[in-house]
């Protein structure tokens, strides 16, 4: 019994002494569009009494590309690195062991695997969390509908964390100084749906159709009017985090049609014109046999002239024999 127990304990002791007992969670996946924001979680609970001393975020693009630093935190200083400068910052509460990262204005080159490493005070082990980020092409920023149709305007805050959406605001602007509230959602409301469109021309025409539990603040504008055309700004709040999106709505009064050149239609023939045409056709039919006889007669005359009679002539061939006379 001693040998099997020894074989089990030795690798465990070696792992502890070499620091190989790093704690890592299973990778999460997040899919966003170019230009959107992505909240990538790095949260470790049940670590009471331990302070976070260092946080590192790194990107592995794959395809044999070198890993690159995204952000590091040390000594109460958060530093974005390289091309991520001005686009990333720590969005979590480090006192709660939350080192989540907010990446704004996502680019196609940002796709890859993001690794978060958290080190705790007086701890040798490293807490690791990974997020696989997929980047899709940019969604259209302009929506075109016809008068009377419905317009779906999407606004989603992509996150791997189950942070609860607390507020959604939609504003309309048709010019530099004209702004109008379209819809407002607030978790603090006691109404059944916790949102309402403000009084005015949007009343009873705007519905919040997004899934709030997935940070989706999309709206549907029904019975679109020509005056609804303009700029719509969406704001989604997740606690102290804010995501904004702008859409332009174009409203057309008529359905687009392919221009086909007009073909002139033939005019109806009058009574006199019809009689003339019938007369020409009949005359042609009557003269056709005469023309045939004239052509045949001309042909036979030419053959006759080719064999003149007389002593000095060529003579002609009789039907009884083949000798010349």
C-alpha positions in Angstrom: 0.0 0.0 0.0 2.9 2.4 0.6 4.2 2.4 -3.0 0.9 3.4 -4.7 0.3 6.2 -2.0 3.9 7.4 -2.6 3.3 7.6 -6.3 0.2 9.8 -5.7 1.8 12.2 -3.2 5.1 12.9 -5.0 3.6 14.6 -8.1 1.3 16.6 -5.9 4.1 17.9 -3.7 6.2 18.7 -6.8 3.3 20.7 -8.3 2.9 22.7 -5.1 6.7 23.4 -4.8 7.0 24.4 -8.5 3.9 26.7 -8.6 2.0 24.5 -11.0 -1.2 24.7 -9.1 -2.4 27.8 -11.0 -6.2 28.1 -11.0 -7.7 28.4 -14.5 -11.4 28.6 -15.5 -12.8 27.2 -18.7 -12.7 29.6 -21.7 -15.7 31.7 -22.4 -16.7 32.8 -25.9 -18.0 36.1 -27.1 -19.1 37.2 -30.6 -19.3 40.9 -31.5 -19.4 43.1 -34.6 -16.7 45.5 -35.7 -17.2 48.8 -33.9 -19.0 47.3 -30.9 -17.8 47.0 -27.3 -16.9 43.8 -25.6 -16.8 43.2 -21.8 -14.6 40.2 -21.1 -14.9 38.9 -17.6 -12.1 37.9 -15.2 -13.9 37.3 -11.9 -12.8 35.0 -9.0 -15.1 34.8 -6.0 -14.6 33.3 -2.5 -11.1 34.7 -2.0 -11.8 36.7 1.1 -8.9 38.5 2.8 -6.7 38.5 -0.3 -5.8 41.6 -2.3 -5.1 41.8 -6.0 -1.5 43.0 -6.6 -1.2 42.4 -10.4 -3.4 41.9 -13.4 -2.3 41.1 -16.9 -4.3 40.8 -20.1 -2.7 39.2 -23.2 -4.0 38.4 -26.7 -3.1 35.3 -28.7 -4.2 36.0 -32.2 -3.4 32.5 -33.4 -2.1 31.6 -36.9 1.5 31.6 -35.7 1.3 35.3 -34.7 3.1 36.4 -31.5 1.2 37.1 -28.3 0.8 40.7 -27.4 0.1 42.6 -24.2 -3.3 44.4 -24.0 -3.2 45.9 -20.5 -1.4 45.4 -17.2 -2.2 46.6 -13.7 0.5 47.0 -11.0 1.0 49.3 -8.1 -2.5 50.8 -8.4 -1.7 51.8 -12.0 -3.6 50.5 -15.1 -1.7 50.8 -18.4 -3.2 49.9 -21.8 -0.5 48.8 -24.3 0.2 49.4 -28.0 -2.7 49.5 -30.4 -5.2 49.0 -27.5 -4.3 52.3 -26.0 -7.4 54.5 -25.5 -9.6 51.5 -26.3 -9.3 49.3 -23.2 -9.6 49.7 -19.4 -10.2 47.6 -16.3 -14.0 47.6 -15.8 -14.1 45.3 -12.7 -13.8 46.0 -9.0 -10.4 44.7 -7.9 -11.6 44.7 -4.3 -14.1 42.1 -5.4 -11.4 40.1 -7.3 -12.9 41.3 -10.6 -10.3 42.2 -13.3 -12.8 42.3 -16.2 -11.7 44.2 -19.3 -13.8 46.5 -21.5 -12.6 46.6 -25.1 -14.2 49.4 -27.1 -14.4 50.0 -30.9 -13.6 46.4 -31.7 -11.6 45.8 -34.8 -11.2 42.7 -37.0 -7.6 42.3 -35.9 -8.8 42.1 -32.2 -10.1 38.5 -32.8 -8.3 35.8 -30.8 -8.0 34.4 -27.3 -7.7 36.8 -24.4 -6.0 35.6 -21.2 -6.4 37.3 -17.9 -3.9 36.6 -15.1 -4.5 37.8 -11.6 -1.9 37.6 -8.8 -2.9 37.9 -5.1 -0.9 39.3 -2.3 1.3 36.7 -0.6 0.2 34.0 -3.0 2.4 32.2 -5.5 -0.4 30.8 -7.6 -1.8 32.6 -10.6 -5.6 32.9 -11.3 -6.2 32.6 -15.0 -9.3 33.3 -17.1 -9.7 33.1 -20.9 -12.1 34.6 -23.4 -12.3 33.6 -27.1 -13.4 36.7 -29.0 -15.0 36.3 -32.5 -15.4 39.4 -34.6 -18.0 39.7 -37.3 -18.2 42.4 -40.0 -19.7 45.7 -39.0 -23.5 46.0 -38.8 -25.2 48.6 -41.1 -25.4 52.0 -39.4 -28.2 53.1 -41.6 -31.7 51.7 -41.8 -34.0 52.4 -44.7 -37.8 51.7 -44.5 -40.9 52.9 -46.3 -43.6 55.0 -44.8 -46.0 52.8 -42.8 -43.5 50.0 -42.3 -41.8 49.0 -39.1 -38.1 49.7 -38.3 -36.0 47.4 -36.1 -33.1 49.3 -34.5 -30.6 47.1 -32.7 -28.4 48.0 -29.7 -26.6 45.3 -27.7 -23.9 45.4 -25.1 -21.9 42.2 -25.5 -20.5 40.7 -22.3 -19.4 37.3 -20.9 -20.4 38.5 -17.5 -24.0 38.3 -16.2 -24.0 42.0 -15.4 -27.5 43.3 -15.2 -28.6 46.0 -17.5 -29.8 48.9 -15.5 -30.8 51.6 -18.0 -31.6 52.0 -21.7 -32.1 55.4 -23.4 -33.1 56.1 -27.0 -32.9 59.7 -28.3 -33.9 61.1 -31.7 -32.2 64.0 -33.4 -33.2 65.6 -36.7 -30.8 68.5 -36.5 -28.2 70.2 -34.5 -30.6 71.6 -31.9 -33.6 69.2 -32.1 -33.5 66.3 -29.7 -36.4 64.1 -28.5 -36.7 61.2 -26.1 -37.9 58.1 -27.8 -37.8 55.5 -25.0 -36.4 55.2 -21.5 -35.9 52.0 -19.5 -34.9 52.0 -15.8 -34.5 49.1 -13.5 -35.8 51.2 -10.7 -39.2 51.7 -12.3 -42.0 49.8 -10.6 -44.1 49.4 -13.8 -44.6 45.9 -15.1 -42.3 46.4 -18.1 -40.1 49.1 -16.4 -40.0 51.2 -19.6 -42.2 53.7 -21.4 -42.0 55.9 -24.5 -42.4 59.5 -23.6 -45.6 61.4 -24.5 -45.6 62.7 -28.0 -45.4 61.3 -31.5 -43.7 58.1 -30.4 -46.4 57.1 -28.0 -47.9 53.6 -28.7 -45.4 53.2 -31.6 -42.2 52.1 -29.9 -41.6 48.8 -28.2 -38.5 47.5 -26.4 -38.0 44.1 -28.2 -34.5 43.2 -27.0 -33.8 40.7 -24.3 -32.8 42.8 -21.3 -31.3 39.7 -19.5 -28.8 39.6 -22.4 -28.1 43.3 -22.4 -30.1 43.8 -25.5 -31.9 47.2 -25.7 -33.2 47.0 -29.3 -36.4 48.7 -30.2 -39.1 48.4 -32.9 -40.6 51.6 -34.3 -44.0 50.9 -35.9 -46.0 52.8 -38.5 -43.0 54.8 -39.5 -43.7 58.4 -40.6 -41.7 60.5 -43.0 -40.9 62.8 -40.1 -39.2 59.9 -38.2 -36.2 60.1 -40.5 -33.1 61.2 -38.6 -30.4 60.1 -36.1 -31.2 57.7 -33.3 -28.7 57.4 -30.3 -28.9 54.4 -28.0 -27.2 54.3 -24.5 -27.0 51.1 -22.5 -25.9 51.2 -18.8 -24.5 48.3 -16.9 -23.9 49.8 -13.5 -21.1 52.4 -14.1 -20.4 51.0 -17.6 -21.8 52.7 -20.7 -22.2 51.6 -24.3 -23.4 53.9 -27.0 -24.5 53.3 -30.6 -25.8 55.6 -33.3 -28.1 54.7 -36.2 -29.5 56.7 -39.1 -33.1 56.1 -40.2 -34.0 56.9 -43.8 -37.7 57.0 -44.6 -38.9 56.8 -48.3 -42.4 57.7 -49.4 -42.5 55.3 -52.4 -41.1 51.9 -53.0 -38.1 51.9 -55.3 -38.8 50.8 -58.8 -36.5 50.0 -61.7 -37.0 52.5 -64.5 -37.9 50.8 -67.7 -37.8 52.8 -71.0 -41.3 53.3 -72.4 -41.9 51.4 -75.6 -44.2 53.3 -78.0 -47.4 51.4 -78.6 -48.6 51.0 -82.2 -51.5 53.1 -83.2 -54.7 51.5 -84.3 -55.3 51.6 -88.1 -58.2 53.6 -89.4 -60.8 52.2 -91.9 -59.2 53.7 -95.0 -55.7 52.5 -94.1 -57.1 49.0 -93.6 -58.8 49.0 -97.0 -55.6 50.1 -98.8 -53.5 47.4 -97.1 -56.0 44.7 -98.0 -56.1 45.9 -101.6 -52.3 45.8 -101.9 -52.2 42.2 -100.6 -54.9 41.1 -103.0 -53.2 42.8 -106.0 -49.9 41.1 -105.1 -51.6 37.7 -105.0 -53.2 38.2 -108.4 -50.1 39.5 -110.1 -47.9 36.7 -108.7 -48.9 34.1 -111.4 -48.4 36.6 -114.2 -44.9 37.4 -112.9 -44.1 33.7 -112.9 -45.3 33.3 -116.6 -43.2 36.3 -117.7 -40.1 34.9 -116.0 -40.6 31.5 -117.7 -41.2 33.1 -121.1 -38.0 35.1 -120.9 -36.1 32.0 -119.9 -37.3 30.0 -123.0 -36.5 33.0 -125.4 -32.9 33.0 -124.2 -32.6 29.2 -124.9 -34.1 29.6 -128.4 -31.7 32.3 -129.4 -28.8 30.1 -128.4 -29.6 27.7 -131.4 -30.3 29.7 -134.7 -31.6 27.8 -137.8 -30.2 28.0 -141.4 -27.4 26.5 -143.5 -24.8 28.6 -142.0 -26.3 28.2 -138.5 -25.6 25.8 -135.8 -28.6 23.6 -136.6 -30.7 21.9 -133.9 -30.9 18.5 -132.4 -34.0 16.4 -133.3 -35.8 14.2 -130.9 -35.4 11.1 -133.2 -31.6 11.0 -133.2 -28.6 12.7 -131.8 -27.0 13.8 -135.2 -26.8 17.3 -136.3 -28.7 18.3 -139.5 
